[in-house]
Amino acid sequence: MSKEKSESEIEEKKKNTSLRLSNKTLKALKIKAIEEETSVQKIAEQLIEDYLAGHIKLKKRK
């Protein structure tokens, strides 16, 4: 008897991390995620992947 793997089992294993964001930033991010029918997790992961791939450059702050 073979078991089909769930989507989460096929997907790469993930680790938890945490971020410190201002209340204002986190609230805006949650609202944007809801408007785009996605999650804060997916937004953060995509942004990080794009940054690591060199598609996004950080602005230098004074």
GUKOL-349802 format. One record per residue: x, y, z of N, C-alpha, C in turn; residue in one letter. Coordinates in steps of 0.001 Angstrom, whole numbers, plus 500000, padded with zeros to 6 digits. Example, Ala and Ser with C-alpha at 12.3 -4.5 7.8 and 13.67 -1.06 7.14 Angstrom:
<atoms>
513190494310507800512300495500507800513200496700507800a512850497750507080513670498940507140512900500030507870s
</atoms>
This chain:
<atoms>
500854498825500000500000500000500000500903501242500000m500775502089498998501612503296498947500828504498499454s501553505333500161500937506554500677501342507708499786k500389508561499457500718509774498712501244510805499692e502306511496499281502860512544500137502030513807499995k501792514451501118501050515707501088501944516798500519s501334517889500116502075519022499559503128519517500537e502793519542501820503749520029502820504923519071502994s504713517781502782505808516820502882506736516916501680e506182517245500524506976517391499310507801518669499378i507216519716499913507890521004500030509078520876500977e510106521652500715511301521650501553510934521921503011e511599521203503909511348521441505338511745522857505686k510990523467506573511208524869506926511496525006508408k512191526055508739512517526394510125511781527668510494k511482527819511761510858529041512258511914530088512562n511542531333512376512371532461512770511429533565513211t511964534619513742511093535728514136511703537044513678s510848538011513503511250539353513086510689540352514073l511404541424514258510908542513515096510518543649514157r509225543905514074508691544974513235507892545924514109l507834547172513688506991548116514419505533547690514264s504711548075515209503277547755515130502672548274513840n503064549490513456502533550115512244502900549299511002k504162548869510923504625548092509772503932546738509711t503840546057510842503200544742510867501724544835510498l501043545837511000499622546013510678499439546247509182k500272547111508604500189547392507165500491546135506349a501462545349506801501821544116506101500682543106506144l500042542971507286498909542051507412497745542480506526k497478543772506488496396544295505642496698544020504177i497943544282503768498350544047502376498218542563502027k498612541688502940498500540252502701497040539842502510a496163540380503331494735540080503204494206540580501864i494570541806501498494117542381500227494581541548499033e495769540976499134496325540190498034496032538696498175e495205538356499163494816536968499420496033536055499539e496977536478500359498184535702500620498491535794502109t499671535418502499500047535467503913501312536294504100s501498536759505313502723537484505658503915536562505406v503783535291505748504835534297505531505247534247504060q504277534153503168504593534056501738505235535333501217k504765536482501672505359537758501255506810537822501710i507051537514502973508409537582503518509337536609502796a508877535394502584509720534397501922510062534812500496e509084535325499756509342535754498375510317536925498338q510132537887499226511048539032499280512470538596499607l512616537690500550513945537209500931514587536435499782i513822535570499134514353534819497992514783535764496872e513976536785496590514329537761495554515586538537495930d515731538891497196516926539597497667518164538716497501y518068537468497927519206536555497826519596536277496375l518621536308495473518890536086494050519432537338493368a519496538449494091520023539685493528519004540516492775g517730540174492890516674540915492192516250542174492936h516575542238494217516209543383495056517471543903495724i517656545198495677518777545842496364518216546680497501k518882546657498637518455547472499766518937548899499582l518093549838499984518484551246499960519364551508501165k520426552261500971521289552612502097520616553706502897k520538553493504199519920554485505085520999555309505734r520658556567505961521621557483506587521631557322508069k
</atoms>
